[in-house]
């Protein structure tokens, strides 16, 4: 009787890498399907990325002051497509934006996999590292960071890289590890406002915990100095790339818990989606289990990496907190799965019962399958379609071509207005008397029908409202889908733009 030999470590490693490649292909295929399933860029704000990249190519600057890295990369890719004859500037920008968003964010699985492997250590569990890291790209949160959320998706890639090198820095505070940590903190800082806020929180948490868990006066001064330097550098980066957000960044501690989301939940108001609710429950459950195991096995934890794990636990509670204010929650819930990736191997490493390990593996697999079915089944929608586009091209003919016009439209439609009309655009809440002094034509675009249902809570809840017309506004175009008005004078009370409407 012959006995079959178990797979060699090399074969197991190769099979794990094949599984990792499979997850990359699946995630890319889903993103490609979503991005290319609509005639026009999907999502509510998809045209925003098109406008920014085209403006870089044609004018050498962004049309909207913003963190620039994503737009530099997409403009560079569009320039390559254009010069190799893939189409004109507009079509090259559209292709570049869709392709970049379909492929680059999926690379998050690589640092997630490397981090998972390091936390598991010598425990060579079959396929476990690949399965856990698959959540970084196949959980429903990253699968929803498509089209509308390209800056978020790229920022998440840098955040996973930051977490990996931060963990390496705890293991060995070599110059290389520290420089790589700083590099990805910097890349996050020039990519996305929400991501840099999370990155700073993570780094500061780890810095504080590192010295609090082994306190001395000298280390106290070190941590205070480190905090000052990190915050100062981040404020400097934000000021250079998006100066109007400096005040917002400084005000975060005061504003982050204003209008807590739990009040809206208790009142049954749909300000967040059902998937956000599932996310809150899952992330908090994993954080609670991790905290119990951290306390229970504290003495057995590796001293060097204790702060990192505890920092991830605290960050998970924070990012998935039902006490976050509504504005913060709608930005942070998307990223609350990030600390879950290192916490899952930590849990696996600290439970001994085989049944519990198999249960955890099964749950991870089920969550991945559920996420894929939910996102693929949901399909993609665009704020634009062929009929709307054709009518907007007609409206373009009545807008003076002297670059002295500004279009006021609802959120999402203002970016399509900028793309088609090639004018400045804004939303009504940003208006003040200066707009009527600077622009010869302040124009209000209202959509009458065939509207998308995008709103503050995504595709649930109320859609974004059409702009309110000031007194004495004059209609200069009416069509099947849109009306265009010119406002000759500013309103007597700008509060009309902020009144609550049904």
Secondary structure, DSSP 8 states (H G I E B T S, - for coil): --------HHHHHHHHHHHHHHHHHHHHHHHHHHHTSSSS--BSSHHHHHHHHHHHHHHSS-SS----HHHHHHHHHHHHHHHTTS--HHHHHHHHHHHHHHHGGGGHHHHHHHHHHHHHTT---TTHHHHHHHHHHHSHHHHH-SSTTHHHHHHHHHHHHHHHHHHHHHH---HHHHHHHHHHHHHHHTT-HHHHHHHHHHHHHHHHHHHHTT--HHHHHHHHHHHHHHHHHHHHHHHHHHGGGHHHHHTHHHHTTTTBHHHHHHTT--SS-HHHHHHHHHHHHHHHHHHHHHHHTGGGS-GGGHHHHHHHHHHHHHHT-TTSBHHHHHHHGGGTTHHHHHHHHHHHHH---HHHHHHHHHHHHHHHHHHHHHHHHH---BS--HHHHHHHHHHHTTS-SSS-EEEE--TTHHHHHHHHH-SEEE-GGG--THHHHH-SEEEEEEE-SS----BTTBTSS-B-------TT-EEEEE-SSEEEEE-SS--S-GGGGTS---
